[in-house]
Amino acid sequence: MTGSSEQHSGRVHVGAADALPDGSQTEVLVGGVHVVVVRYEGEYYALRNNCTHKDFPLLGGDVSMGRITCAKHGAKFELATGKAKTLPAVKAVQIYKTLLEDGELYVLAL
Ligand code: FES
């Protein structure tokens, strides 16, 4: 049998945790879904990379006060919960679980 534990558990390796400095973002594919990974104030967050307003990518959006801002029309989503905090978005964005293991960062579906 071949196959890593990643494949068995469904988790996706993002990279070395240190490679994602505080305030930075990256993107990974989890089960075919684009997921934006954000490091903010020492914590790691992962959200589906689609604004729930008009499907614009969240990657690269401004991050402050624990929220990521959609660059298209300015909706803000809470990193920890995915909840839409400002209009024009009203629906929460799907969140994913982040996992640190031996200095390596992983993302997996909740
Ligand atoms: S597409 Fe994100 S706020 Fe409109």
Residues whose N, C-alpha, C, O or C-beta is under 5 A from the ligand:
A	BS01	FES	C51 H53 K54 D55 F56 C70 K72 H73 G74 A75
